[in-house]
Amino acid sequence: MFEFEVRLFKDDASILAIGEGLLSATLPRETWTHEAHLAACSWLVRARGDIDIERELPLIISSYNVAVGGVDDDTRGYHHTITHVYIAGVKAHLAEVGHDLPLYKAVNALLLSERGSRDLPLRFYSKERLFSVQARREFVAPDRLSLKYI
């Protein structure tokens, strides 16, 4: 597996900029990293209670991808099952750390944890199931470990 350096956040403002850039589809494409995905999701969960994260995040991400020149098809772009695994991980993490911790510190702790790892979904899914067209297009249940263990 590849090793990646985790890019941490220095303040809440940098996370707010990512979240707002995602919603407005103005975030530069090169900024939409793994860390940005988890930061935006964390911000949406914590600060945007008006957004039903499980229902609305798929369209938010897909719309953003297309707006910045990306493609959402059967092999690239938005992945429904992976998104829902990370939503579950973000929610579990934020529930554990509570609301008193500044958002950037909560996100940095997430990024340094198993729940924030790039290979988190592979704890729960075989590669074949996770990277199937069906899993990209709709939520599929794990075949390795229940998501209740997230």
NORKAVEN-V665518 format. One record per pair of residues at least 12 apart in sequence whose C-alpha atoms are under 7 Angstrom apart, sorted by the first residue. I is the first residue (numbers start at 1). J is the second residue. Records with the same first field share a line. If there is no record, write none. Layout:
I->J / J
//
This chain:
6->111
7->35
8->108
9->104 / 108
10->104
11->104
12->103 / 104
15->39 / 40 / 104
16->43
18->36 / 40
19->40 / 43
22->64
23->60
25->64 / 67
29->68
35->111
39->107
41->87
42->90 / 107
58->80
61->78
62->78
65->77
74->133 / 136
79->136 / 137
80->135 / 136 / 137 / 138 / 139
81->135 / 136 / 138 / 139 / 140
82->121
85->121
89->115 / 150
93->110
123->145
124->142 / 143 / 144 / 145 / 146 / 147
125->142 / 143 / 144
126->143 / 144
//
